[in-house]
Amino acid sequence: MASSKPAYKNLSDEEEADIQAEILADPDHPELTDEQIATGRPFAEVFPDLAESIRRAEAEREASKERVSLDLDGDVLAKFRATGEGWEARINQVLRAAKP
């Protein structure tokens, strides 16, 4: 299987330092304290109904899928893979849009 190019670039130490400085300077999003982190609770515990609806939707989506074997031209497959994670879903979107 061909490896695809990562969807990110490696940052220089200077770029990383600049980003970290901007994060620290953002008054709307202060860094959490150790005490705040210690009081954190899992999403499913805080929002059980929403978590359950997400689980149900995901299960329904997975149940509606069917695994098939399909021969595609190499260049077509390479172009989709080059778009990064989620390329299979993008093929599905293209096929859905092209349905008769």
DSSP file (Angstrom, degrees, kcal/mol; ACC not computed):
  #  RESIDUE AA STRUCTURE BP1 BP2  ACC     N-H-->O    O-->H-N    N-H-->O    O-->H-N    TCO  KAPPA ALPHA  PHI   PSI    X-CA   Y-CA   Z-CA
    1    1 A M              0   0    0      0, 0.0     2,-0.2     0, 0.0     0, 0.0   0.000 360.0 360.0 360.0 133.4    0.0    0.0    0.0
    2    2 A A        -     0   0    0      1,-0.1     2,-0.3     0, 0.0     0, 0.0  -0.509 360.0-126.9 -74.5 139.7    1.4    3.4   -0.9
    3    3 A S        -     0   0    0     -2,-0.2     2,-0.2     1,-0.0    -1,-0.1  -0.684  21.5-136.1 -87.8 142.7    1.8    5.8    1.9
    4    4 A S        -     0   0    0     -2,-0.3    78,-0.1     1,-0.1     3,-0.1  -0.627  27.1 -95.2 -95.9 156.7    0.2    9.2    1.6
    5    5 A K        -     0   0    0     -2,-0.2    -1,-0.1     1,-0.1     0, 0.0  -0.454  50.3-101.5 -66.8 136.3    1.9   12.5    2.4
    6    6 A P        -     0   0    0      0, 0.0    -1,-0.1     0, 0.0    78,-0.0  -0.239  21.3-127.8 -60.8 151.1    1.0   13.7    6.0
    7    7 A A  S    S+     0   0    0     -3,-0.1     2,-0.3     2,-0.0    -2,-0.1   0.277  88.9  57.1 -83.2  12.4   -1.7   16.4    6.2
    8    8 A Y  S    S-     0   0    0      3,-0.0     2,-0.4     0, 0.0     0, 0.0  -0.908  75.3-130.0-136.5 163.1    0.6   18.5    8.3
    9    9 A K        -     0   0    0     -2,-0.3     2,-0.3     0, 0.0    -2,-0.0  -0.883  32.1-104.6-113.4 150.0    4.0   20.0    8.1
   10   10 A N        -     0   0    0     -2,-0.4     2,-0.3     1,-0.1     0, 0.0  -0.552  38.4-135.2 -71.2 132.3    6.7   19.8   10.7
   11   11 A L        -     0   0    0     -2,-0.3     2,-0.1     1,-0.1    -1,-0.1  -0.624  11.7-122.0 -89.0 146.5    7.1   23.0   12.6
   12   12 A S     >  -     0   0    0     -2,-0.3     4,-2.5     1,-0.1     5,-0.2  -0.405  31.7-106.6 -74.7 163.7   10.4   24.6   13.3
   13   13 A D  H  > S+     0   0    0      1,-0.2     4,-2.3     2,-0.2     5,-0.1   0.875 122.8  52.5 -58.7 -36.9   11.2   25.2   17.0
   14   14 A E  H  > S+     0   0    0      2,-0.2     4,-2.3     1,-0.2    -1,-0.2   0.915 108.9  48.0 -66.9 -43.4   10.6   28.9   16.4
   15   15 A E  H  > S+     0   0    0      2,-0.2     4,-2.3     1,-0.2    -2,-0.2   0.918 112.5  49.5 -63.1 -43.0    7.2   28.3   14.8
   16   16 A E  H  X S+     0   0    0     -4,-2.5     4,-2.6     1,-0.2    -2,-0.2   0.913 110.6  50.2 -62.2 -42.7    6.2   26.1   17.7
   17   17 A A  H  X S+     0   0    0     -4,-2.3     4,-2.2     1,-0.2    -1,-0.2   0.898 109.9  51.0 -63.2 -40.6    7.4   28.7   20.2
   18   18 A D  H  X S+     0   0    0     -4,-2.3     4,-2.1     2,-0.2    -1,-0.2   0.917 111.1  48.1 -61.7 -43.8    5.3   31.4   18.5
   19   19 A I  H  X S+     0   0    0     -4,-2.3     4,-2.2     1,-0.2    -2,-0.2   0.930 111.7  49.1 -63.4 -45.7    2.2   29.2   18.6
   20   20 A Q  H  X S+     0   0    0     -4,-2.6     4,-2.3     1,-0.2    -1,-0.2   0.880 109.9  52.1 -62.9 -37.8    2.7   28.4   22.2
   21   21 A A  H  X S+     0   0    0     -4,-2.2     4,-1.6     2,-0.2    -1,-0.2   0.898 109.4  49.3 -64.9 -40.2    3.2   32.1   23.0
   22   22 A E  H  X S+     0   0    0     -4,-2.1     4,-0.6     2,-0.2    -2,-0.2   0.889 109.9  51.8 -65.8 -38.8   -0.1   32.9   21.2
   23   23 A I  H >< S+     0   0    0     -4,-2.2     3,-1.1     1,-0.2    -2,-0.2   0.941 111.0  47.0 -61.5 -47.4   -1.9   30.2   23.1
   24   24 A L  H 3< S+     0   0    0     -4,-2.3    -1,-0.2     1,-0.2    -2,-0.2   0.800 110.8  53.1 -65.5 -28.8   -0.7   31.5   26.4
   25   25 A A  H 3< S+     0   0    0     -4,-1.6    -1,-0.2    -5,-0.2    -2,-0.2   0.522  80.4 107.8 -85.5  -5.3   -1.6   35.1   25.5
   26   26 A D    X<  -     0   0    0     -3,-1.1     3,-1.0    -4,-0.6    -4,-0.0  -0.632  50.3-168.2 -78.6 108.2   -5.2   34.2   24.6
   27   27 A P  T 3  S+     0   0    0      0, 0.0    -1,-0.2     0, 0.0    -4,-0.0   0.713  83.1  59.5 -70.9 -19.1   -7.4   35.7   27.4
   28   28 A D  T 3  S+     0   0    0      1,-0.2    -2,-0.1     2,-0.0     0, 0.0   0.637 112.1  37.4 -83.3 -13.8  -10.5   33.8   26.2
   29   29 A H  S <  S-     0   0    0     -3,-1.0    -1,-0.2    -6,-0.2    -3,-0.2  -0.536  76.0-176.8-138.0  69.8   -8.9   30.4   26.6
   30   30 A P        -     0   0    0      0, 0.0     2,-0.1     0, 0.0    -6,-0.1  -0.321  38.5 -96.2 -67.3 152.4   -6.7   30.2   29.7
   31   31 A E        -     0   0    0     -7,-0.1     2,-0.1     1,-0.1    -7,-0.0  -0.419  44.6-107.7 -67.1 140.9   -4.8   27.0   30.3
   32   32 A L        -     0   0    0     -2,-0.1     2,-0.1    -3,-0.1    -1,-0.1  -0.402  30.0-127.5 -69.9 145.4   -6.5   24.7   32.7
   33   33 A T     >  -     0   0    0      1,-0.1     4,-2.4    -2,-0.1     5,-0.2  -0.445  25.0-107.8 -84.3 166.0   -5.0   24.3   36.2
   34   34 A D  H  > S+     0   0    0      1,-0.2     4,-2.1     2,-0.2     5,-0.1   0.867 122.2  54.2 -60.5 -36.0   -4.2   20.9   37.7
   35   35 A E  H  > S+     0   0    0      2,-0.2     4,-1.0     1,-0.2    -1,-0.2   0.907 108.5  47.6 -65.7 -41.9   -7.1   21.3   40.0
   36   36 A Q  H >4 S+     0   0    0      1,-0.2     3,-0.6     2,-0.2     4,-0.4   0.913 111.8  50.1 -65.2 -42.2   -9.5   22.0   37.1
   37   37 A I  H >< S+     0   0    0     -4,-2.4     3,-1.4     1,-0.2    -1,-0.2   0.885 105.8  57.1 -62.3 -38.7   -8.2   19.0   35.2
   38   38 A A  H 3< S+     0   0    0     -4,-2.1    -1,-0.2     1,-0.3    -2,-0.2   0.759 105.0  51.8 -65.6 -24.9   -8.6   16.8   38.3
   39   39 A T  T << S+     0   0    0     -4,-1.0    -1,-0.3    -3,-0.6    -2,-0.2   0.472  84.0 121.3 -90.9  -1.3  -12.3   17.7   38.4
   40   40 A G    <   -     0   0    0     -3,-1.4    -3,-0.0    -4,-0.4    -4,-0.0  -0.277  45.0-161.7 -63.9 147.0  -12.9   16.7   34.8
   41   41 A R        -     0   0    0      1,-0.0     5,-0.1     2,-0.0    -2,-0.1  -0.923  28.9 -89.2-127.8 153.8  -15.5   14.0   34.0
   42   42 A P    >>  -     0   0    0      0, 0.0     4,-1.9     0, 0.0     3,-0.8  -0.278  34.4-119.9 -62.1 147.3  -16.0   11.9   30.9
   43   43 A F  H 3> S+     0   0    0      1,-0.3     4,-3.2     2,-0.2     8,-0.2   0.902 113.5  54.3 -52.0 -47.4  -18.3   13.3   28.2
   44   44 A A  H 34 S+     0   0    0      1,-0.2    -1,-0.3     2,-0.2     7,-0.1   0.773 108.6  50.0 -64.4 -25.8  -20.7   10.3   28.5
   45   45 A E  H <4 S+     0   0    0     -3,-0.8    -1,-0.2     2,-0.1    -2,-0.2   0.870 116.0  40.5 -77.7 -38.1  -21.0   10.9   32.3
   46   46 A V  H  < S+     0   0    0     -4,-1.9    -2,-0.2     1,-0.2    -3,-0.2   0.871 132.5  23.3 -78.2 -38.6  -21.8   14.6   31.8
   47   47 A F  S  X S+     0   0    0     -4,-3.2     4,-2.7    -5,-0.2    -1,-0.2  -0.582  71.0 161.3-126.6  67.8  -24.0   14.3   28.8
   48   48 A P  H  > S+     0   0    0      0, 0.0     4,-2.3     0, 0.0     5,-0.2   0.880  75.3  49.3 -62.0 -40.0  -25.4   10.7   28.9
   49   49 A D  H  > S+     0   0    0      2,-0.2     4,-2.2     1,-0.2     5,-0.2   0.929 114.1  45.0 -65.6 -44.3  -28.3   11.3   26.6
   50   50 A L  H  > S+     0   0    0      2,-0.2     4,-2.1     1,-0.2    -1,-0.2   0.915 112.7  51.6 -65.3 -42.6  -26.2   13.0   23.9
   51   51 A A  H  X S+     0   0    0     -4,-2.7     4,-2.3     1,-0.2    -2,-0.2   0.907 110.5  49.1 -60.6 -41.9  -23.5   10.3   24.2
   52   52 A E  H  X S+     0   0    0     -4,-2.3     4,-2.6    -5,-0.2    -1,-0.2   0.890 109.5  51.2 -65.9 -39.3  -26.1    7.6   23.7
   53   53 A S  H  X S+     0   0    0     -4,-2.2     4,-2.4     2,-0.2    -1,-0.2   0.873 110.3  50.0 -66.6 -35.1  -27.6    9.3   20.7
   54   54 A I  H  X S+     0   0    0     -4,-2.1     4,-2.4     2,-0.2    -2,-0.2   0.927 111.1  49.1 -66.3 -44.5  -24.1    9.6   19.2
   55   55 A R  H  X S+     0   0    0     -4,-2.3     4,-2.4     1,-0.2    -2,-0.2   0.916 112.3  48.2 -60.8 -43.3  -23.5    5.9   19.8
   56   56 A R  H  X S+     0   0    0     -4,-2.6     4,-2.6     2,-0.2     5,-0.2   0.926 111.6  49.3 -63.4 -44.6  -26.8    5.0   18.2
   57   57 A A  H  X S+     0   0    0     -4,-2.4     4,-2.4     1,-0.2    -1,-0.2   0.908 112.1  48.4 -62.6 -41.8  -26.2    7.1   15.2
   58   58 A E  H  X S+     0   0    0     -4,-2.4     4,-2.6     2,-0.2    -1,-0.2   0.912 111.7  49.6 -65.0 -42.1  -22.7    5.6   14.7
   59   59 A A  H  X S+     0   0    0     -4,-2.4     4,-2.3     2,-0.2    -2,-0.2   0.901 112.0  48.4 -63.7 -41.1  -24.1    2.1   15.1
   60   60 A E  H  X S+     0   0    0     -4,-2.6     4,-1.4     2,-0.2    -2,-0.2   0.902 111.5  49.9 -65.3 -41.1  -26.8    2.8   12.5
   61   61 A R  H  < S+     0   0    0     -4,-2.4     4,-0.3    -5,-0.2     3,-0.3   0.935 113.5  45.2 -63.7 -45.8  -24.3    4.3   10.1
   62   62 A E  H >< S+     0   0    0     -4,-2.6     3,-1.2     1,-0.2    -2,-0.2   0.877 109.9  55.3 -66.1 -37.0  -22.0    1.3   10.4
   63   63 A A  H 3< S+     0   0    0     -4,-2.3    -1,-0.2     1,-0.3    -2,-0.2   0.786 102.9  56.7 -66.9 -26.5  -24.9   -1.2   10.1
   64   64 A S  T 3< S+     0   0    0     -4,-1.4    -1,-0.3    -3,-0.3     2,-0.2   0.530  90.9  93.3 -84.0  -4.5  -26.0    0.4    6.8
   65   65 A K    <   -     0   0    0     -3,-1.2     2,-0.4    -4,-0.3    -3,-0.0  -0.573  57.8-159.9 -89.7 153.2  -22.6   -0.2    5.2
   66   66 A E        -     0   0    0     -2,-0.2     2,-0.4     2,-0.0    -2,-0.0  -0.998  16.7-129.7-133.5 129.5  -21.7   -3.2    3.1
   67   67 A R        +     0   0    0     -2,-0.4     2,-0.3     2,-0.0    -2,-0.0  -0.638  36.0 169.4 -80.7 130.7  -18.1   -4.3    2.4
   68   68 A V        -     0   0    0     -2,-0.4     2,-0.5     2,-0.0    -2,-0.0  -0.910  34.5-122.7-134.7 162.2  -17.4   -5.0   -1.2
   69   69 A S        +     0   0    0     -2,-0.3     2,-0.4     2,-0.0    -2,-0.0  -0.931  35.1 178.0-105.5 132.2  -14.4   -5.7   -3.4
   70   70 A L        -     0   0    0     -2,-0.5     2,-0.6     2,-0.0    -2,-0.0  -0.996  25.3-138.7-141.1 129.2  -14.0   -3.2   -6.2
   71   71 A D        +     0   0    0     -2,-0.4     2,-0.3     0, 0.0    -2,-0.0  -0.798  29.6 177.3 -90.2 121.2  -11.3   -2.8   -8.9
   72   72 A L        -     0   0    0     -2,-0.6     2,-0.1     2,-0.0    -2,-0.0  -0.891  37.5 -95.7-120.5 152.6  -10.3    0.8   -9.4
   73   73 A D     >  -     0   0    0     -2,-0.3     4,-2.3     1,-0.1     3,-0.3  -0.413  35.5-123.3 -63.2 142.4   -7.7    2.3  -11.7
   74   74 A G  H  > S+     0   0    0      1,-0.2     4,-2.7     2,-0.2     5,-0.2   0.857 109.4  52.1 -57.9 -40.1   -4.4    2.9   -9.8
   75   75 A D  H  > S+     0   0    0      2,-0.2     4,-1.9     1,-0.2    -1,-0.2   0.874 109.7  49.5 -68.2 -35.0   -4.3    6.6  -10.6
   76   76 A V  H  > S+     0   0    0     -3,-0.3     4,-1.9     2,-0.2    -2,-0.2   0.945 113.5  45.9 -65.9 -47.6   -7.9    7.2   -9.4
   77   77 A L  H  X S+     0   0    0     -4,-2.3     4,-2.7     1,-0.2     5,-0.2   0.902 110.9  53.3 -61.8 -42.2   -7.1    5.3   -6.1
   78   78 A A  H  X S+     0   0    0     -4,-2.7     4,-2.1    -5,-0.2    -1,-0.2   0.887 107.2  51.9 -61.7 -39.4   -3.9    7.2   -5.7
   79   79 A K  H  < S+     0   0    0     -4,-1.9     4,-0.5     2,-0.2    -1,-0.2   0.905 112.0  45.5 -65.8 -40.7   -5.6   10.6   -6.1
   80   80 A F  H >< S+     0   0    0     -4,-1.9     3,-1.4     1,-0.2    -2,-0.2   0.939 113.3  49.4 -67.3 -45.1   -8.2    9.7   -3.4
   81   81 A R  H >< S+     0   0    0     -4,-2.7     3,-1.8     1,-0.3    -2,-0.2   0.858 103.2  62.2 -61.2 -34.2   -5.6    8.3   -1.0
   82   82 A A  T 3< S+     0   0    0     -4,-2.1    -1,-0.3     1,-0.3    -2,-0.2   0.679  89.1  70.5 -66.7 -16.2   -3.5   11.5   -1.5
   83   83 A T  T <  S-     0   0    0     -3,-1.4    -1,-0.3    -4,-0.5    -2,-0.2   0.551 104.4-131.4 -79.6  -4.9   -6.3   13.5    0.0
   84   84 A G    X   +     0   0    0     -3,-1.8     3,-1.0    -4,-0.2    -1,-0.2  -0.397  55.6   7.1  94.5-167.9   -5.6   12.0    3.4
   85   85 A E  T 3  S+     0   0    0      1,-0.2    -3,-0.0    -2,-0.1    -4,-0.0  -0.180 121.6  34.6 -54.8 138.6   -7.7   10.4    6.1
   86   86 A G  T 3> S+     0   0    0      3,-0.0     4,-1.8     4,-0.0    -1,-0.2   0.547  71.5 134.6  93.4   9.3  -11.3    9.8    5.1
   87   87 A W  H <>  +     0   0    0     -3,-1.0     4,-1.9     1,-0.2     5,-0.1   0.844  69.8  56.3 -62.6 -32.5  -10.5    9.1    1.4
   88   88 A E  H  > S+     0   0    0      1,-0.2     4,-2.0     2,-0.2    -1,-0.2   0.918 106.3  49.9 -64.7 -41.5  -12.8    6.1    1.5
   89   89 A A  H  > S+     0   0    0      1,-0.2     4,-2.2     2,-0.2    -1,-0.2   0.865 108.0  54.3 -63.7 -35.5  -15.7    8.3    2.6
   90   90 A R  H  X S+     0   0    0     -4,-1.8     4,-2.2     2,-0.2    -1,-0.2   0.878 105.8  51.8 -68.0 -36.1  -14.9   10.7   -0.2
   91   91 A I  H  X S+     0   0    0     -4,-1.9     4,-2.6     1,-0.2    -2,-0.2   0.930 109.2  51.4 -61.6 -42.9  -15.2    7.9   -2.7
   92   92 A N  H  X S+     0   0    0     -4,-2.0     4,-2.5     1,-0.2    -2,-0.2   0.900 108.7  50.8 -59.7 -42.1  -18.6    7.1   -1.2
   93   93 A Q  H  X S+     0   0    0     -4,-2.2     4,-2.3     2,-0.2    -1,-0.2   0.907 110.6  48.5 -62.5 -42.6  -19.7   10.7   -1.6
   94   94 A V  H  X S+     0   0    0     -4,-2.2     4,-1.3     1,-0.2    -2,-0.2   0.926 113.4  47.1 -64.5 -44.0  -18.6   10.8   -5.3
   95   95 A L  H  < S+     0   0    0     -4,-2.6     4,-0.5     1,-0.2    -2,-0.2   0.892 111.1  51.7 -65.3 -38.7  -20.4    7.6   -6.0
   96   96 A R  H >< S+     0   0    0     -4,-2.5     3,-1.0     1,-0.2    -1,-0.2   0.918 109.8  49.4 -63.3 -42.6  -23.5    8.8   -4.2
   97   97 A A  H 3< S+     0   0    0     -4,-2.3    -1,-0.2     1,-0.2    -2,-0.2   0.772 112.0  49.6 -67.3 -25.4  -23.6   12.0   -6.2
   98   98 A A  T 3< S+     0   0    0     -4,-1.3    -1,-0.2    -5,-0.2    -2,-0.2   0.433  79.8 128.9 -93.8  -0.3  -23.2   10.0   -9.4
   99   99 A K    <         0   0    0     -3,-1.0    -3,-0.0    -4,-0.5    -4,-0.0  -0.228 360.0 360.0 -61.3 146.1  -26.0    7.5   -8.8
  100  100 A P              0   0    0      0, 0.0    -1,-0.2     0, 0.0    -3,-0.0   0.493 360.0 360.0 -70.6 360.0  -28.5    7.2  -11.6
